[in-house]
C-alpha cells in the first residue's frame, strides 16, 4: 500500500502555508503561483481545502502525454521526466482537478511529487490539516470533501437564480 496525502478541510485555516512551502521547494520563491497546491477558501461557508495531485488510478495526464514524459514511479506517484517533457501542457488540460500547471519561473510543468516521500506541506501545516499516511479511508474522505464543495457550489447557483 502506498502512502497518501490526506486533507482534512475541517482543520484547514486557509493560511496558505502549504502553498508557500511547496513553491519554495519547487522554485525557491514563496509565491503560491508556483506551488503544486492550491488552497480554495470558501469564506461564506467557513472552510478551506488544499488541493493537490490526487495520483489518479487511471491518470488522464499520463494517458494524454504524447512523449510519455509522465509516468507512475515505484511508489505510485505520477512523475514528470523533465528531460522528455516538451511542455505542450496537454497534461494540464487533461487533469480533472487542475493540479498540473505550467510554472513560468521554472519553465516547466509543475505537479505534486510528494517531495519524493517527505512532503513539506505536511511538515509545515500549522493545524495538521494535511497528513501523509497509509490510510484506507482516503476514498471516503475524498467523497466527503467533494460533497462539501458541491454543496457550496449548489448554494451559489441557487442564490444566483433567486437574485434573477
SVG drawing of the C-alpha trace seen along z (x, -y; Angstrom):
<svg xmlns="http://www.w3.org/2000/svg" viewBox="-36 -40 53 42">
<polyline fill="none" stroke="black" stroke-width="0.4" points="0.0,0.0 1.4,-3.4 1.2,-6.4 -1.2,-9.1 -1.6,-12.8 -4.8,-13.2 -6.6,-16.5 -9.0,-17.4 -10.8,-20.6 -12.2,-20.9 -8.7,-21.7 -7.6,-23.9 -7.4,-27.6 -6.8,-28.7 -3.5,-30.2 -1.6,-29.2 1.5,-27.9 1.4,-24.7 1.3,-26.7 4.2,-28.8 6.3,-25.9 5.6,-24.0 6.6,-27.0 9.8,-27.4 10.7,-23.7 9.9,-23.8 11.2,-27.3 12.9,-28.9 10.2,-31.6 7.3,-31.9 4.9,-32.8 1.9,-30.4 1.6,-30.9 4.4,-28.4 3.0,-25.9 1.6,-22.4 -1.0,-23.0 -4.0,-25.4 -5.9,-26.3 -9.5,-27.0 -11.1,-29.2 -14.9,-29.3 -15.4,-32.4 -19.1,-32.3 -19.1,-28.6 -16.1,-29.0 -14.0,-26.2 -10.9,-25.8 -9.4,-22.9 -5.9,-22.4 -6.0,-20.7 -3.0,-18.8 -2.5,-16.0 -4.7,-13.0 -2.4,-10.5 -5.4,-9.1 -5.5,-5.3 -6.1,-5.9 -4.3,-9.3 -5.5,-11.3 -2.3,-13.3 -0.3,-10.1 -2.6,-8.8 -2.5,-12.1 1.2,-12.8 2.4,-12.5 6.1,-11.8 5.4,-9.6 7.1,-12.1 4.6,-11.4 4.8,-8.0 4.0,-6.3 7.0,-5.7 7.5,-2.6 5.8,-4.4 2.7,-5.0 3.4,-8.8 3.0,-10.3 6.3,-11.8 7.2,-14.1 10.5,-13.3 11.7,-16.9 14.2,-15.7 11.3,-14.2 8.7,-16.9 8.1,-19.2 5.8,-21.5 2.8,-21.0 0.6,-21.4 -1.8,-18.7 -1.5,-17.1 -2.7,-20.4 -5.7,-20.4 -6.4,-16.7 -6.2,-17.0 -9.8,-16.9 -8.7,-18.7 -6.5,-21.3 -3.5,-20.1 -0.8,-20.4 0.2,-23.8 3.0,-25.5 5.5,-27.4 6.8,-30.3 9.5,-30.9 10.8,-27.3 10.0,-26.9 8.4,-23.5 5.3,-21.7 4.5,-21.7 2.8,-18.9 2.9,-17.4 5.5,-14.6 5.0,-14.3 8.5,-15.7 10.0,-12.3 8.4,-10.8 8.8,-13.7 6.0,-16.1 6.9,-19.5 3.3,-20.7 2.7,-18.1 5.7,-19.1 4.7,-22.8 0.9,-22.8 0.3,-24.5 -3.0,-22.7 -2.1,-19.3 -4.8,-19.6 -2.6,-17.6 -1.2,-14.3 0.7,-11.6 -0.2,-8.0 -1.3,-4.5 -5.0,-5.4 -7.6,-3.1 -10.3,-5.7 -8.9,-8.1 -11.7,-7.4 -14.3,-8.2 -12.5,-11.4 -12.4,-12.4 -16.1,-11.9 -16.7,-14.0 -14.6,-16.8 -16.3,-16.6 -19.7,-16.7 -18.7,-19.8 -17.5,-21.6 -20.6,-20.5 -22.9,-21.9 -21.1,-25.3 -21.4,-25.5 -25.0,-24.3 -25.8,-27.0 -24.1,-29.7 -26.1,-28.6 -29.4,-28.7 -28.5,-32.2 -27.8,-33.3 -31.2,-32.1 -33.1,-33.8 -31.5,-37.1 -32.7,-37.0"/>
</svg>
